[in-house]
Amino acid sequence: MPEKSQNNYHFETLVIHAGQEPDPTTGAVMTPIYQTSTYVQAGPAQHKGYEYSRTDNPTRKALEDCLAALEGVPYGLAFASGMAAIDTIFKLLAPGDHVIASNDVYGGTFRLADKVWANYGIAFSWVDVSSLDAIRAAIRPATRLIWLETPTNPRLGLADVAAVVGLANDAKRSDGRRPLIVVDNTFASPALQQPLRLGADLAIHSTTKYLGGHSDVVGGAVMTGDEALFQRLKFLQNAAGAVPGPQDCFLVLRGLKTLALRMERHCSNAQQIAEFLADHAQVATVNYPGLPSHPQYDLARRQMRGPGGMISVILNGGAEAGKRFVSHTRLFQLAESLGGVESLIEHPYSMTHASLAASDLAVDPGLVRLSVGIEHVDDLLDDLRQALVAK
Ligand code: PLP
């Protein structure tokens, strides 16, 4: 990007330019897809910074630099999926370590923790991360990570990132170590919330969602301002190999260019839809941080630039009514995932959060989750109106 230091550009400019220079050989404005596994060397170990594409690839590097700039830090790593990013963070741990994690968390994160990492001697406490008292009470000398999702998936609760950082600082041990704060920033995207600027150590994303934005790629990312953490994660990623291909990196880079614009529309559509649902006779509960009825409405206004595009609801008729509702929408397609330009609807209990069903973290069977897209809001409202009364 042009000379000016990246800190002086606005977010809307960074999404388009950060990490991306015209191709030095051809002048191509768009970052080329460097579809190569290896790079010629002038002599043994004499290369231009690229040896092998598991370690580094120029298309991936452009994406990583852009993502880092969007979270306001120097270091970014792109992964093959959000879960690969999460798994690599768990690899920072050692047997005997303890993790505090949100009890309202993406089902895949719980599955990875409970069914995989718990077998390697890592202990997990699942707590309500909207409660500072609950987090404080769960901290042990062995606590190495505090894992926040904010907003949480699927209940849209919030964690006060700066306050949790304060708790972690208070828990600093005599050897200087304190729990690392990790924020899964997938639901908000850095357009709405920058947890590293609030003091968190690592921000992770499923780039499959808002960052890619078009439901055409699976990817993940981790960003940090801490060079030592970055080096360790880079080592772990290269050692284990969970890297994205260059074509997928290109797709995320292209999607990012409209992130700021898309998030504005996601927020304004979701706000109108949440208000409509809150007034509807068939709807018992609406979870949306942009409604004054949300228990952390003030925190949302403080911590986020907008309440986002995700809503969850419980209908008066409970699980039966919820399943009928998700089966009758036409524009809102019944599908897992979120954050694309198209609106999606789903039933977390049997779909995205099915892996929680047999655990204490099981979601309410009546809960319905909406990922509000960027279509015309009147068409979306009409669709929901007819589906809510469908028999
Ligand atoms: N984090 C959150 C909040 C998610 O919703 C998801 C997927 O839905 C993930 C992480 C995992 O990402 P991926 O599906 O890209 O592996």
Residues whose N, C-alpha, C, O or C-beta is under 5 A from the ligand:
A	BS01	PLP	S81 G82 M83 Y106 N153 D184 T186 S206 T208 G219
